[in-house]
Amino acid sequence: MITVVGTGTGAPVADDVFTGARLVVGGGRHLAAVAVPEGAEQLVLGPLAPALDTIEAYVEKGEPVVVLASGDPGFFGIVRALAERFPSAALDIRPGVSSVATAFARAGLTWDDAVVVSAHGRDLRTAVNACRAHPKVAVLTGPGAGPAELGAALTHRVTGRVLVVASALGSDEEQVERVTPAEAAARDWGTAVSVVLCLDESRALGAVRTVAGAAVGPAQWALDEREFEHRDSMITKFEVRALALARLGPRLGDLVWDVGSGSGSVAVECARLGAAVTAVEKTRDGVERIRANAEAHGVDVHTVHGAAPTVLSDLDDPDAVFVGGGGRELPAIVTACARRARRTVVVAMAALDRVPAVREALGGVGFAVDGVLLQSSRLAPLPGDVTRLAATNPVFLLWGVRPPAPAEGVAQ
């Protein structure tokens, strides 16, 4: 039997845990905090693979093993690795209080509506984008992905956020500090940080929830144009927006650019679907309109006032890009977006003459290109309780998809 014990956040380890144990595995601070029985081997947890091999050797001999872990070992913890190697019947899991639950308790907040992201041994950008898109996020930290790095990534990219940095939870050295992203970026936090909460305090106490975690997706998308402020019908029509959203695939952890955003309808819809969004708009009144629409729909959209492609160089690399509008700069804008996009670029155009140049721009950076001409007619009333079909202006929608990277070690 492998007994997996969660510790380190204030819950004491039961005395009977070590009865008969022949191997005790854990971090240095965990081993130092318990009375390891005489005769039991101690293994300081480092690289996981050798530790699992040692555990397996003891299990094969029928000798009991104890594994000490932080908080709840089944929550982004070692239980996953153990369950992949050993049958569930061999695991006796005794969870402690997770660092996330403890951190939210220290902050005086519920966390059933929090998004929890692990940046330990993972790309920090997913955590950053979750923090940009959601009002209550817990980030499990790791080397190179701590409060300083998170704060630096959020500074100038999001407003109204506070970081709650929780260090050495459950120990005599416990510290919980509230800082701005800029303040977090300017400090050396050491290695004791357990978790960082990123909060929009104006929205931290959300509605009562039935499903924990990220908010359930919106009941509708491709909203009617009447759901947005816009100028002279200069807005991506909902039929076009529906297909654009399907090709963009915005989701939690993604960053989407909406270039030539206009009213921000695409930006707002991507944010409603969970993505972090940057809207680029060259007119000042357009920027204010985007902000008003984002606020009306209860989402965060980072707005950038300026002309593409010039202002794009200062932005974080996106997963997906929507390009609206047109003009002579359109091919250059599409090329700049396609070079930076990790997954896809979608372009909406009203002018037939621009289609060849946009196809060339997408294909020129190695994207697989496809597209459609969208033509629709909507029901419109006539006097006498009669209905006619009212045609909308046709729009070309082109999209380019970055081919998957070749598998490592596969000959080309």
ZAMARGU-4260 file (C-alpha; in steps of 0.2 Angstrom, whole numbers, plus 5000, padded with zeros to 4 digits):
<rodrens>
0) 5000/5000/5000 | 5006/5018/4996 | 4999/5030/5008 | 4998/5048/5001 | 4997/5061/5014
5) 4993/5079/5011 | 5002/5091/5023 | 5009/5108/5024 | 4994/5119/5025 | 4990/5117/5043
10) 4983/5100/5045 | 4993/5089/5056 | 4999/5072/5050 | 4991/5057/5059 | 5002/5047/5070
15) 4997/5030/5062 | 5002/5036/5045 | 5020/5029/5047 | 5015/5013/5055 | 5026/4999/5047
20) 5032/5012/5033 | 5048/5006/5025 | 5050/5021/5013 | 5045/5039/5016 | 5045/5051/5001
25) 5043/5069/5001 | 5050/5087/4999 | 5064/5091/5011 | 5053/5103/5022 | 5039/5089/5023
30) 5052/5076/5029 | 5059/5088/5041 | 5042/5092/5049 | 5037/5074/5053 | 5044/5060/5064
35) 5050/5047/5051 | 5051/5030/5060 | 5068/5023/5063 | 5073/5010/5050 | 5063/5018/5036
40) 5072/5025/5021 | 5069/5044/5017 | 5069/5049/4999 | 5069/5068/4996 | 5058/5071/4981
45) 5067/5078/4966 | 5065/5071/4948 | 5049/5061/4948 | 5054/5046/4937 | 5068/5040/4948
50) 5057/5042/4964 | 5043/5032/4956 | 5055/5018/4951 | 5061/5018/4970 | 5043/5017/4976
55) 5039/5003/4964 | 5054/4993/4970 | 5047/4994/4988 | 5029/4990/4982 | 5035/4975/4973
60) 5043/4968/4989 | 5027/4971/4998 | 5034/4985/5009 | 5023/5000/5014 | 5027/5017/5007
65) 5022/5034/5013 | 5022/5049/5001 | 5021/5067/5009 | 5014/5080/4998 | 5007/5098/4999
70) 4989/5101/5003 | 4978/5090/4993 | 4989/5078/4983 | 4974/5074/4971 | 4973/5092/4965
75) 4987/5096/4953 | 4997/5084/4963 | 5007/5068/4964 | 4992/5057/4964 | 4991/5058/4945
80) 5008/5051/4942 | 5006/5038/4955 | 4989/5033/4948 | 4997/5031/4931 | 5010/5019/4938
85) 5000/5009/4951 | 4982/5003/4953 | 4970/5013/4963 | 4968/4999/4975 | 4986/5002/4980
90) 4983/5020/4985 | 4977/5026/5002 | 4975/5045/4999 | 4973/5056/5014 | 4970/5074/5007
95) 4975/5089/5017 | 4968/5107/5013 | 4974/5113/4996 | 4984/5128/4994 | 4971/5136/4983
100) 4957/5133/4997 | 4969/5140/5010 | 4974/5155/5000 | 4956/5160/4996 | 4952/5157/5015
105) 4966/5170/5019 | 4958/5182/5007 | 4941/5180/5014 | 4933/5174/4998 | 4924/5159/4991
110) 4932/5150/4977 | 4918/5139/4969 | 4918/5152/4955 | 4937/5153/4953 | 4947/5147/4938
115) 4962/5137/4944 | 4978/5136/4933 | 4994/5127/4936 | 5009/5136/4929 | 5021/5123/4938
120) 5031/5116/4924 | 5020/5123/4911 | 5019/5138/4899 | 5014/5153/4909 | 5004/5161/4895
125) 4989/5150/4899 | 4988/5157/4916 | 4991/5175/4910 | 4977/5174/4898 | 4965/5166/4911
130) 4970/5181/4923 | 4966/5193/4909 | 4949/5186/4905 | 4942/5181/4922 | 4939/5191/4938
135) 4945/5177/4950 | 4960/5166/4946 | 4971/5155/4956 | 4988/5152/4949 | 4999/5137/4956
140) 5017/5144/4954 | 5033/5136/4949 | 5051/5140/4944 | 5051/5154/4931 | 5032/5156/4934
145) 5030/5165/4950 | 5022/5182/4956 | 5036/5192/4947 | 5034/5184/4930 | 5015/5184/4932
150) 5015/5202/4937 | 5026/5207/4923 | 5015/5199/4910 | 4999/5207/4917 | 5006/5225/4919
155) 4999/5236/4905 | 4989/5222/4898 | 4975/5222/4911 | 4967/5235/4923 | 4959/5234/4940
160) 4968/5218/4946 | 4976/5214/4963 | 4988/5199/4966 | 4986/5190/4982 | 5003/5181/4985
165) 5002/5167/4997 | 5019/5160/5003 | 5024/5145/5015 | 5005/5142/5019 | 5002/5133/5035
170) 5020/5136/5041 | 5027/5148/5054 | 5034/5158/5039 | 5017/5160/5031 | 5014/5177/5022
175) 5000/5183/5012 | 5002/5200/5003 | 4991/5210/4992 | 5001/5219/4978 | 4998/5226/4961
180) 5005/5217/4946 | 5018/5231/4944 | 5023/5229/4962 | 5024/5210/4960 | 5035/5211/4945
185) 5048/5222/4954 | 5051/5210/4968 | 5061/5194/4971 | 5049/5182/4979 | 5060/5167/4982
190) 5054/5149/4982 | 5041/5149/4996 | 5027/5155/4986 | 5012/5143/4986 | 4999/5151/4975
195) 4995/5168/4968 | 4977/5174/4967 | 4973/5187/4953 | 4957/5196/4957 | 4946/5209/4950
200) 4939/5215/4967 | 4924/5224/4959 | 4918/5207/4952 | 4926/5195/4965 | 4909/5191/4973
205) 4900/5184/4958 | 4883/5177/4957 | 4879/5160/4966 | 4885/5146/4956 | 4879/5128/4952
210) 4894/5123/4943 | 4912/5126/4950 | 4926/5133/4940 | 4926/5144/4925 | 4909/5151/4921
215) 4897/5141/4910 | 4898/5147/4892 | 4885/5159/4886 | 4868/5153/4881 | 4869/5162/4864
220) 4883/5169/4853 | 4883/5177/4836 | 4872/5190/4845 | 4860/5202/4835 | 4868/5218/4830
225) 4856/5227/4842 | 4865/5220/4856 | 4880/5232/4853 | 4883/5250/4850 | 4889/5253/4833
230) 4890/5268/4820 | 4880/5268/4804 | 4878/5249/4804 | 4897/5247/4804 | 4897/5230/4813
235) 4901/5212/4808 | 4884/5205/4805 | 4879/5190/4816 | 4879/5178/4801 | 4897/5182/4798
240) 4901/5183/4816 | 4895/5165/4819 | 4906/5157/4806 | 4921/5168/4811 | 4919/5162/4829
245) 4918/5144/4824 | 4935/5146/4814 | 4943/5157/4828 | 4938/5144/4842 | 4941/5156/4857
250) 4942/5147/4873 | 4949/5148/4891 | 4968/5151/4891 | 4968/5158/4873 | 4973/5176/4867
255) 4963/5183/4853 | 4966/5199/4843 | 4952/5208/4835 | 4961/5220/4823 | 4951/5234/4815
260) 4938/5230/4829 | 4926/5244/4825 | 4911/5241/4838 | 4921/5227/4846 | 4907/5214/4842
265) 4919/5200/4838 | 4930/5205/4853 | 4916/5204/4865 | 4910/5188/4859 | 4927/5180/4860
270) 4928/5186/4878 | 4911/5179/4882 | 4917/5162/4877 | 4932/5163/4889 | 4946/5170/4879
275) 4957/5185/4884 | 4955/5198/4870 | 4965/5213/4863 | 4955/5224/4852 | 4965/5236/4840
280) 4955/5251/4833 | 4962/5267/4825 | 4948/5279/4829 | 4946/5286/4847 | 4927/5285/4846
285) 4929/5267/4841 | 4939/5263/4856 | 4926/5271/4867 | 4913/5261/4859 | 4922/5244/4861
290) 4924/5248/4880 | 4906/5252/4882 | 4901/5236/4873 | 4913/5226/4884 | 4906/5234/4900
295) 4888/5231/4894 | 4892/5212/4892 | 4902/5210/4908 | 4918/5205/4900 | 4936/5212/4899
300) 4943/5218/4882 | 4960/5226/4882 | 4959/5240/4869 | 4973/5247/4859 | 4971/5264/4850
305) 4982/5264/4835 | 4984/5258/4817 | 4989/5241/4812 | 5001/5234/4808 | 5012/5246/4817
310) 5004/5244/4834 | 5004/5225/4833 | 5023/5224/4837 | 5019/5229/4856 | 5006/5215/4858
315) 5008/5197/4865 | 5007/5184/4852 | 4989/5178/4849 | 4982/5161/4847 | 4969/5167/4834
320) 4966/5184/4825 | 4951/5191/4817 | 4954/5205/4805 | 4939/5216/4799 | 4939/5231/4788
325) 4950/5234/4774 | 4960/5247/4764 | 4977/5246/4755 | 4986/5240/4771 | 4975/5224/4773
330) 4988/5212/4765 | 5002/5219/4776 | 4990/5218/4791 | 4986/5200/4787 | 5004/5195/4785
335) 5009/5203/4801 | 4995/5194/4810 | 4998/5177/4802 | 5017/5178/4807 | 5012/5180/4825
340) 4996/5169/4826 | 4999/5152/4835 | 4984/5144/4827 | 4973/5154/4815 | 4969/5170/4806
345) 4951/5174/4800 | 4948/5189/4788 | 4931/5197/4784 | 4930/5208/4768 | 4917/5216/4758
350) 4927/5219/4742 | 4931/5206/4729 | 4947/5214/4724 | 4955/5211/4741 | 4952/5192/4741
355) 4967/5187/4730 | 4980/5198/4740 | 4973/5191/4757 | 4974/5173/4751 | 4992/5176/4745
360) 4996/5184/4762 | 4989/5169/4772 | 4997/5156/4761 | 5014/5166/4760 | 5017/5161/4778
365) 5013/5143/4776 | 4995/5143/4782 | 4982/5132/4774 | 4969/5143/4767 | 4950/5141/4764
370) 4935/5153/4763 | 4917/5156/4758 | 4906/5170/4751 | 4892/5173/4764 | 4876/5179/4757
375) 4860/5179/4768 | 4843/5186/4767 | 4833/5190/4783 | 4815/5190/4787 | 4808/5208/4786
380) 4790/5213/4789 | 4779/5222/4777 | 4763/5231/4779 | 4748/5220/4781 | 4756/5206/4791
385) 4767/5201/4776 | 4785/5196/4777 | 4798/5198/4764 | 4817/5193/4762 | 4829/5207/4765
390) 4846/5203/4758 | 4862/5208/4768 | 4878/5213/4759 | 4888/5198/4754 | 4905/5196/4764
395) 4920/5186/4760 | 4927/5176/4775 | 4944/5169/4772 | 4954/5159/4785 | 4971/5152/4787
400) 4976/5138/4799 | 4994/5135/4804 | 4999/5117/4800 | 5004/5107/4815 | 5022/5106/4819
405) 5030/5090/4813 | 5032/5077/4827 | 5049/5077/4835 | 5061/5064/4827 | 5050/5061/4811
410) 5060/5062/4795 | 5054/5075/4783
</rodrens>
